[in-house]
Amino acid sequence: MFDAEKLSHAFKALSNPHRLSIFVRLASCCAPGTAYDADKAIRECVGTVGENLDLSPSTISHHIKELHRAGLIKMKRRGQTVECWVDPETLDSLAEFFKPPVHV
């Protein structure tokens, strides 16, 4: 069973094209057909994750905070930088939601 409340917040956050682009960039850490490994998950600095989006750093920071608030990404401070990555459980939940139902 899925959590409708949690998924609705995730979909609302992903409805913004810039946030969707940032999320896809963070989620695309694995080559097609390979397993997602949380220990090797892509961790990008907040300052570089929004490159090529033509947005100000403060706007990128806002989008990242919204993705974090929606439970789509994790964040960790390392000195003066903040790393962010997609939680593997988030990807699993989204994949499970979109998986077609099995009819017996």
N, C-alpha and C positions, 0 to 999 in steps of 0.2 A: 504494500500500500504506500502511496506517496503522501507527503505533507503538502497540501494545497497552499497553505499560508506561506511556507518557505519557498515553494516553487514560484508563487505569484510575485514575491519580492525579487527573486532571481530573474524572472522574465521581464519585470519592469526595469530592472537595472540594465539588462541586455538589450532593451528596446532602443537605447541610444546608440547610434552607429559608432561613435567614438569609444564608448565603453565596450561595445561588442568587439571592435578591432583590438583593443587592449587585451580583452579576455582571450580572444583567439590567439593572439601573439603569445600570451603566457601559456595557453593550453597546448600549443603546437610544439612541445618539447621533444616529442617522440617521432621517430620515423614511422610511416604507415606500416601496420602489421606487427609492431613491436609493443611489448608491454610497458605500461607506465610504471616507472620506478620512482617512488617518492624521494628516495635518497639522491637521485640524480635529476630531480625536477628542476626545470629552468627557474632560476631566480634572477630577476633583472632589477636593477636599481630603478627606483621610481623616476629618477631623472632621465633614464634612457628608454623606458618602456613606451613612451609616447612619441618617440622619434618618428619623423615623416608624417605626423598627423597635423602639422601646422597649427598647433595649439600652444598657448602659453603654459609655462610650468605650473602655474596655480590652477589652471583649468584641468591639466592632466592629473594633478594631485587630487582635485575634487572628484574626477571620474574614478580614480583608484580608491578613494575613500568610499564612494558609493558601491563599488564592486565588493569591497571589504564588508561594508554594512549589510549587504545582501547575502553575505556568506559565500560568495563566489571565489574569493581569493584570501590568502593568508599574507600577513605582513610581519616583518621582524626588523628591528633597528640594529644596525651594526655601525657603531661609531656615528659618523655624520651622515651615513646613508641609510636608506630604508629599502630592504629587499621585499619583493612581492612574488607570489607564485600561486598557481591554482592547486587547491587541495584535491588529492586524488579521490577522496570521498565525494566531492562535488561533481567531478566528472562521472563517477559511477552512478550517482543519483540521477543526473541528467540522462545518461545513457539508458538507465533502467526505465525512466519515464517514457522515453521515445521508442523503446523496444516494443514491437508489435505483440499483442496478446497471443498466447498460445491457446488454441482451441482443441479440445480433446474430443 
